[in-house]
Amino acid sequence: MVRTPPDYCTTTPLSYAFRQWVLDRQCLGRSPRTITSYEATARFSLWWTRYEASLPDEASSLAADTVRRFLCYCRAPHDSGRWGRDHPAARRAAPESARHHRRNLRAFCRWAVAEELLPADPMIPVSTPSVPTRQREPLTSDEAHRLLAGARKSAYPERDAAVCLLLLDTGLRAAELCLLTAGDAVAPEMCAEVVGKRKKHRVVFWSAETGKALRRYLRRCRSVDPDAPLFMTRTGRGFTAANVHEIGSGPVKWCRKVRATGW
């Protein structure tokens, strides 16, 4: 039986292709954070093609030149803001966003070619946007002391101090910290296996001082259920990355400088 070649003249709506791509990635088991990233790229791409480039909602409109123009829009500063928003983050230059969207669009186009929604991959001739290298300095001893002092003055001093000490000792990412359980904290080895980006497993260790702070937090703040999330909100829910970032809403934000490679 001879296979009929796809009819690229009858093009697929770009919005439909993006929806099917995200759904396919969900079926493959991509993490919620990755899916959110894909959805953001799809949403911004559709907005740009409609309101900035005035292109039809067709997958065939995604050519190499179109992608380059989109990435330039993402990268350059805009006094009036991007995406129809008048927000400081939407006005300043964003080379990291350009590289991020280029990576996601490359994954989308490869999928679209495999699904015969595009005749060829338009991302092949598109270069990867360069991003300036910014070295993040680790915390000084004075900054670490101020960090802990601020945590101990919060509404939940035992919990917040334990969070800060654990981050300082291990360099955990926010999402990794949220996956720790109470059983991890009371382990005599003072270490735990965490799952990071791209589902990579690694073991992190902490000091005796941090171990004491964790046990003090568990003893004073709540009962110990080994399988329960280690850090919980006042309503009894497990911590999310947003909770980690917002904890203390002051000097605790120094935690974002702990990892030299970024958090």
Protein Blocks (a to p, Z undefined) as FASTA:
>chain_A
ZZddddfklccdfklmmmmmmmmmmmnopafklmmmmmmmmmmmmmmmmmmnopacdfkl
mcfklmmmmmmmmmpccfkogehiacfklmmccfklmmmmmmmmmmmmmmmmmnopafbd
fklmpccddddddddddddfklmmmmmmmmmmmmblmlmmmmmmmmmmnopafklmmmpc
fklmmpmklpaddddehhiacdddddfklmmmmmmmmmmmoccdfkbcfbdcfkopacdf
klmmmgoplmmmmmmmmpmnbZZ
